[in-house]
Amino acid sequence: MLKFYHCPWSRSSSIFWLLEELGQPYEMELIDVRMPGGPPEDYRAIQPSKKVPAIVHDGNIVTERAAIALYLGDAFPEANLAPAIGDKDRAAYLAAMVYCDSVLDPAVAARAHGLEYQSRDYSFGLFDDMVAYVERMLSRQPFAAGGRFTAADTQLASAIGFTMGIMKVLPEKPAFVDYLARISDRPAYQRVQARDAELAKRVTPLPSFSG
């Protein structure tokens, strides 16, 4: 059995999308991370910082988006969303998956909060370097790991879509716009967009972003 802990319009929406791409049965539990005081304390038994996403699969707890996405891609190889060990795209797949969590996300957060720093100050480096790298990558290849859609694209496209379209922090580069256009007609993506809009009515509203 697979259980998914989710808050709509949050970082866990990328895992929601991945689950829909996998086509496997799962149970969802809503976790309102934006409520005053945060989720109940007993949720720390699943996620120590009371964040989302998290999954429990066959008794195994997995947290952190990159770890969850890697785990799910390998756990359900029939979906063909994870290049296998030995596949030429495996290295790029792993790098793109971790990059979203370890570089893109914190660099965007730092820029959104006006943090001024030098590249050596933080492990994720500079915002401008991140933007330039992702732009180069998506200019030379159609998807995160190369020529085909993988689980890494659920993470990268979700991050670009939110930080560029909602937060207005990531600049609107043609390479980013074209990339999102390549994935926006996927049925799983469209289902999640519609479902998240409905689920968002059941939790604390998303804070507004001034750009």
C-alpha positions, 0 to 999 in steps of 0.5 A, a space after each residue: 500500500 502507498 500513502 501520500 501526505 500532501 498539501 495542495 499548491 505546495 512542494 508536494 504537488 510535484 509528487 502528486 503529479 508523479 503519482 498520477 504519472 505512475 498510475 499506481 493506486 495510492 491513498 492521500 492524506 491532506 496535511 495543512 502545512 500553512 495552518 497556524 501552528 502547523 500540522 499536528 505534532 504527531 505528524 513528526 513521526 512521518 516527517 520530522 519538520 512537519 513538511 510535505 511531501 512524505 510517503 509510506 510504501 509497504 511500511 517504509 517512510 520516505 521524505 524529501 522530494 528528490 528521495 521520494 521521486 527517485 524511490 517511486 521511479 525505481 519502485 515502479 519500473 513499468 511506468 518507464 519514468 526512471 532510466 535504469 542503472 546502466 542507461 546512458 541517461 541515468 547520470 543526468 536523471 539523478 543530477 537533475 532530480 537532486 538539483 531541484 532540491 539542493 540548488 534551484 529551490 534554495 536559490 529561489 528562496 534566497 532570492 525571494 527573501 532578498 538574501 545577499 551573499 557570495 557563491 562560496 557562502 552557501 552550498 547552493 551557489 548564486 541565483 543567476 548561476 542557477 538560472 543560466 545553468 537551467 536555461 542552457 540545459 533546457 536549450 540543448 535538450 527537451 527534457 530534464 534528463 535528455 530526450 524523453 520525459 522522466 520522473 525528473 521532469 515532474 520535479 523540474 517543471 513543477 519548480 519552474 512553473 511555480 517559481 516563474 508563474 506564481 512567485 514571479 522570482 524565476 525570470 520568464 526565459 523562452 527556454 522555460 516557457 517552451 519547456 512547460 509547453 512541452 509537458 502541459 498537455 500530459 493527462 496526469 499533469 492536467 488531472 493534478 492541476 484540476 484536483 489541486 485546485 479543488 483540494 486547495 479549498 480544504 486547507 489554509 490559503 496559499 500566501 500571496 506573492 508580490 513578485 
